[in-house]
């Protein structure tokens, strides 16, 4: 080996050590706390665990992600306020739940906006999804990626919902959002808005007849144990926003931000796959537990869609026209129109 080659080898090793040392300095020892409403074994919980594992691996253990499942640190809106104040670092929740903070997010909760998962992917991964997350920056929230929680379905203890008229008179727990309240009132339901952590007890004590949630949430939160009927109403698809507090984000180095961003995107791909696979299993497991599961004829779904159309029209007027166009364009493209 020549002297020149030896010197080159030493130089290369020195540069590697220096680069590694600089990279290590860019990662501070910190704990990132994530509060979310689902259980740890729910696809959302699994997606967040994947996120935590990726962050730990890419920062050599310097950034530790702690997960608080089942709303341990509060319900959705309590958590959003905590993120805005910087007392909790991250959360994942239905994007439409952010409507009290940023009204334009309500568009993702419009009934029957999406016909399938491919349509939802096209919208959230396109310009519309980016625009919504851009809008949240002014609210001290940073959108990192979109998870999902599938289509919302309806359960109750009184009767299966097979037609529009079957909604009438049911007392259902619904999300604490004006849009949801108006939609279900239009269907003849007596809606009772409640935070998710209070739902099981409300069902168990028969404060309400039923509720509406995606199958994975129904199964993993054991809601099916206190319900008799699951009707596949498919009324809303839930894209979920993985959010980080702007205060937490601004305190991070560029290298830390890069790791968090990449981990979020990787975890989102994994979570969506898990969600879609598990949704079918959850419906089967709910059926096996003794809950009567029924589909609704397409003609009746269309009647339900038309019944709530005035509510959609009302809330559409409150949405940024540019955002509405971005959503419509993405849907037209994926539908081949």
N, C-alpha and C positions, 0 to 999 in steps of 0.2 A: 504493500500500500504506500503510495507516495505521500510526501508531506502535504502537498496541495490537497489531496483527497481527504486526508485527516482533518485539515483545517476546515474544509467544506462541511464535513460531517459534524464537527463541533459547532460550526456556525448554524447549521440546520437545527441541531438539537437545542441550541440556545434560543433560536427564534421560536421553536415549538413551545419550550418552557415559558418563554416570555408571553406568548399569545395565550397559553393556558392560564397563566397568572393574571393577565389582564381580564380575561373572560370571567375568572373566578371572582375578581374584584367587582365586576358588574352585577353579580348576584349577591344581594344582602340576605342575611338570615331573617326571614319574615314568615309569619303565619297568615294565610288568607282564609277567611271564614266564609263558608257558603251555606246559607239557609234556604231550604226548599220544602215544598209541601208534601211531596211524595215519599214513600218508604224507600229504604236503601236498596231493596231488591227490585224495585220498579225500574223499567228501562231508563227513566230519567236519573234515578239514583246510580244505576250502572254506568251511564254516560258520564256523570260527574266523577265517579270513582276513576274511570279511564282518564278523564281530564287531570285529576290529582296525580295519578301515576306518571303521566307524561311530564307534567311540570316538575315533579320530584326528580325524575330521571335526567331531564335536560338541564336542571340547575344543580346537579350533584347533591340533592337533598337540602339545598339552602332554602328553597321556598316550600313550605309545608302547607298543604291544603287540607283544612278541617271541614268535614261535612256534617251539617246539622239537618237531619231528615225529619219528616213528618211535622214540619212547622215548629220545631223546638224553640226557635227564637222569635216566633210570631207568625201571623198570617201574611198573605201576599202584600197588602197595602202597608202594613206595619213594617214589613221588610223593605219595601220600596223606599219608604221615608227614612229608614235607617241607612240605606245605601246612599241616598241623597245627602245625608248628614255625615256619612263616612264611618258610622259605628258598626256596620256590617259591610263586608267587602264585596260579596257577590251573591247572586241568586239566579234562578231560572224559573220562569213563569209564563203563563199564556200571554202572548204579546198584547192581546186585546184588554187584558186586565189593567194595562197601563193607561187606559183612556182617561181616567181622572187627572193624570199627570200630563199626557200628550194625547189630545182628542183624536188625532189621526190614526192612532194604533187601533181604534175601534173597527176599522175596515176589515181586519182579520177575523172578527167575530160576526161578520154579516152571515146570516143563515144561508146555507147552500151556495156559498161563494165558490167552493171547490167541489169538484165531482170525485176527485181521487188524489192520491199522494203526489203523482207526477205533476199535477197542476199546482199544488202547494209548493213543491220544490222549485218550479219554474218562477214563481212569484217571489218567494223569500230569498232565493239565490240570485235573483236578478236586480234590476234597478229599483224596483219598489221596496224590496227588503232592505236594500242599502239606504234608501231615502228615509225609511222609518227609523232606522238606527241613527242616522245622521241627525234627525229631529230630536232625539233623546239627549244629545250632548248638552244642549242648553238647559236640560233638566237635571244635570249632574249625573247622568247615567251613560255608560259606554256599552253599546251592543257589540258583542264579540262574535256571535254565531247564532244559528237557529237550531234548536232541538225541535222535537214534536211530541204531541200527546194524542195523536190520532183523532178520529171522529167522535164527537160526543153522542152518547146514547141516553135513553131515558129509562129509569127504573121506578117501580112503585109497588105498593102492597094491595092495591084495590082491583086493578084490572089490566090486561094487556092493552097496549095502544095499537090498534089495527087500522084506525081511520082518524080523520081530523077531529071528529066529535068526541073521541075518547079522552082528549085532554081536558074537556070541560069539568070543572069542579075539583080537579086534583090540586092538592096543596104540595107544591114542590119547592125544595131548597134550590135556589139558583145563585149564580155569581152576583156579587154586590156591585152590579153595573147597570146603569139606566137602560142600556140597549137590551140586556137580557130580561130585565123587568118588563119592558114594553113588549118584547117579542112574546113572552109567555102569557102576559095578560091578553094579548091579541088572540092567543090560542084558547083562551077561556080558563087558564090556570090561575090559581091563587098563589102567586110567587112569594117565597120567604127568603130574602137575601141573608146568608149566614157565612161567616168565615169557615174555610174548609176544616180546620181542627175541631169545629163544633158539630160537624155534619153527622158523624156516626152516632153520637149521643142523641141528636135530634131525631134520627131515624129509629133508634132503639126505643126511645120514650114516646114515639108516635106523635111528636110535635109536628112532623110533616109526613105526608104519604110516601114521598119519594124524592128523587133528585135526578140530575143529569150530569154525566161525566164520561170520559172515554173508558172502554172496557178494562184497560190495564189499571187505571186508578180504582175502578169499582172492585176489581179482584184483589189487588195488593193491599188496599185499605180495608178489605173485608166488608165492604158495603153490601155485597150480595148476601151476607149472612142475615141481614135484617130486611131483605126485600124478597118479593115473590115473582115479580115479572121484570124482564129486560126486553125492551122494545128497541129495535135497531132503527132509530129515527135519523141518524146520520146528519143532524141538523147544523152542526158547526164543526169545522176542522180546526185543531189547535196548534198552529206554529208557536213554538215557545222561544222566548229570547233569553239567551245566556248573557247576563249583565254584570258589569263590574262598576263599583262606585268610582266616579270621576276623581274623587279625592285620593282613593287608593291608586288609581291609574296614574295620576300626575306625580305620585311619589315614587314611581318605578323608573328604572333606567331603561334606555332603549333596548338593551339586551333582554331585560325582564319582560318588557312589553311584547317583544318578538316571540318569546317562549310562550307567554300567556295566549297570544293571538293564534299561534300555530296549534297549540294544544287544544284550544277551543274548537278550531275547525276540524281537527282529527277526531275529537270526541263527538262532535255533532254527526259526522258520517257514521260512526259506530252506533250512536244512540238511535238514529233514525232506523237503521237496520234492525236493531234489537226491538224497537217499538213495533215495527210492522210484523215481525215474526211473532212477537209475544201477543199482539192483539188477537190473532186467530186462536192462540192457545188459551188466552184468558176467557174468551167467549165460550169455548168448549168446557173449561173448568167451571165456569159459572153455571153452565147447563148441568154438568155432572153433579154439582152441589145441590140440585133440586130446584133451581130457578127456571121458570118457563121463559124460553127465549123465542122471540118471533120477529120475522122480517115484516116490512110494510110494503104493500104493492106499489109499484111506481106511480100509478095513477093517484094514489092517496098521498104519496110524497109530493107530487105536483100540487095537489090541493093545499097541503100544508105550506108549501113554498109560496103559493099565491096569497094565502091568508096573511102571511107575515110581510108580504112585499111592501105595503104602506109604511111599515116600520123601517124597512131598509131604505126606502125612498126618503123618509124623514131624516135619517142619520147620514145619508149620502150627501145631503146638502151642507153638512158640517165638515166634510172631508175636503182637504186640499185637492182641487180639480186636477192638478198635475199628478198627484199620487193615484187618483182614481184612473187616470189615463194609463199610467205605468202598469197598474194591476190589469186593466182591461187588455192592454197590448200583449202582456206576457201570457195571459190566458188565451187570447186569440191565436197567438203563435203556437202554443203547445197543443191547442185543439185543431190546428191546421186550417184556421180560417183567416 
